[in-house]
Amino acid sequence: MKKQSVIDVFTRLREANPHPKTELLYGNYFQLLMAVILSAQATDKGVNRATTPLFKIIKKPQDLLDLGEEKLMQAISSIGLYKSKGKHLMATAHLLVKEHNGKVPQTREELEQLPGVGRKTANVVLNTAFGQPTMAVDTHIFRVSQRIGLAKGTTPLEIEKKLLKVIPQEFIMNAHHWLILHGRYTCTAQKPKCGQCLIVDLCRYGAKHV
């Protein structure tokens, strides 16, 4: 995709949604970290259903340790892979209390040392909590980026690096939110809604399917 087309894509997405944000519900950085860990291979709506009552009592890592693994598992049992995620959450809470004074760290290196936190999760936290210009490549961004012609690649990391190169600096802070939402509601995996798409004329895929 040509540079001007990239600018046009994000200009239109910004005009439609000037202040995009994650659809995960949270009240502080630790709750955000918990929600993002739980959201792997799960929907944000499903995570929100489980965390809304949980977050009324879990405000900080020590609260989670006080709750205990058994009650945590009961609270998140509706979420896919909840057993492994629950164990990761308990271990992460322990490390945060022991090594970070109960605070969520602000560097990728420290975040990725936490159980259940990979590069994508770290990128979400760094961007959403700490305002760092990261690109969290999930299945939506991986699909949308290649489908519309923004970036091609065989791995999320490859797509991430290419997107950071081609997306102008003025858009980079919110770019992953725009792309995720576009993939979730318009450029869907099955039967993308090209007829309703804001950027269909700029898209290599959409121009053929309107």
N, C-alpha and C positions, 0 to 999 in steps of 0.2 A: 504494500500500500504506500502511495506517495505521501510525502511529508504533509502537504496541504490537506490531503484526505484524512490523515490522522488527526490533524488540528480540527477539521470539520466534524469528525466523529465525536470528539470529546467536547467540542463547543456545544453541539446539539444535546448531548447527554447532560451537560452542565445546565443548560437552559431549562431542560425538562425537570431537573432535580438538583438545584443549586447546592444543597447541603445533605448529601447522602450519608447514611450511617448503617451500621450493622443492624440486622433484624433480631439479633439476640438481645434479650432483656437482662440488664445488670445494673447494679447500683454503685459499684466501685471496681477497682482494677482486679482484685482477687476474684470477685464474682465473674468478671469478664473472662479471666483466665480459666476458671472452672467451666464456664459455658462453652468456650472454644474447644477445650479438651473433650467435652461431652458431645460436641457437634460433629465430630469426625464420623463420616458415613451415617449421619442422621440429619433430619431436617431441623431448621431453627425453630419451627413451630413446636415440634415434638420436644425439643430441649426446653423451650420456654414453659411448656405445660408442667414439666417436672421441676424446673428450678424456681418457678414463681413462689410456691409455698416453701421450698427449701431455703431460698434466699432471705426469707423473713427471719430465719434464725442463724444463718451462716453469713456473717459479715467479714470475718477474717480467718486466717488459717487455723488459729487455735480453736475457733468455734467448731470447725470441721473435725479436729482431733477430739474435741470434747463430745461431739455427737457420736463418733465411733463408726467403724466400717459397716457393721450390720445395719444400722439405721440408715446410713447413706445408701447402701445397696437397695434397701426397700424404697427409698425416695426416688431413685433413678432407674428402677427396674423396667420402666416402659421404654427406655432408650436402648437402641441396639448396642451390643458389646458392652453392656453396663458393668459386667463383672470386672473386666480388665480396666475399664475406665475408672471404676470406683477405686480399685487398688492404686492406680496411678494418682488419683486425686489425693488419697490419704498419704501416699509417699511424698507427693509434692508439698502438701501442707506441712508435713514433718520437716522437710528440707527448708522451706521458707521460714519456719519458726527457728530452726536450729542455725541456719547460715545467713539468713537475710533479714533478721529482726522482724519477721512477719510481713515483710514488704515484697511486692512483685518486682523483680529486677528489671532494669531498663536496657540491658544489652542482650544481643542475640546469643552470645556465648553462654551467659548465665541462664537465660531462658531455656536453651536447648539442653542444658544439663538436668532440667527438671523432668521427672518421669511423665511420659505421655505428651511431651512437648517436642514436636519436630519443627522443621523449618517453616512450614505453612502456619502453624499455630503461633510460633514466635513472631512471624511477620504481622499477623493480625493484631497481636497485643502491642507490638512496637508502633504500628500505625494508629490503631484506634485509641490506645491508652496514652501513648507518649508522643504522638504526632510526628513519627518518623516516616520518611517517604519510601515505604516498602511495598512490595507487590506479593500478596498472598495468593498463590495460584491453586485454586481448587478445581473441581471437575468442570464447573461452569466457565471459568476463565480459560482453562485449558482448551475447551471446546470452542468458545466464542472467538478467542484470539486467532485460532487457525481458520475457523469458518469464514470470518469476515476479512481475513488477510492481514491482520495486525502483526502476527508473529507465527512462525512455524517451528515445530520442535517435537521431539519424541519423549521428552521428560518435562515435568513441571519446572525443574530448575532451569532447563534450557529456555523454556517459554518466559520464565521470570526475568532472566538476564536480557533477553531480547526486548521485552516490553519496557524495561527500565531504560533501554537505549533509545527506543523509537517514540516513547510518549513524552511530549514536551513538559518541561519542569512545572509549568503553571497548572498542569492537570494531575501530576503524579500523586499528590497527596490523597486524592479521592478516586483515583482511577480504578483501583481494585473493587471499590464499592459499586461504581457505575457498571463495571463489566459483570460482576456477580449478579446484580439486579437485572441487568439486561438478559443474561443467560437464564435466570430463574423465571422471568415472566414474559419475555418476548422471544429471544433466540433459544428456545427450548430444544432439548435433545431430540425429541420426537415432534414432528409437525411444528417447526418454528413459525411464529406469527409474522411472516414477512410483510403481509398486507397492512400490519399495524406498526411497522418498524420505522423509527425516526431516521435510521441511517441506511435504509435499504438501497438507495441509489449509490452509496459508497461501498457497499458490500459485494464481494466477489460471488458469494453464494446467493444472496437475496435477489440480485438483479436477474437471476435466471429462474426464480421461483415465484415472482409476484403474479 
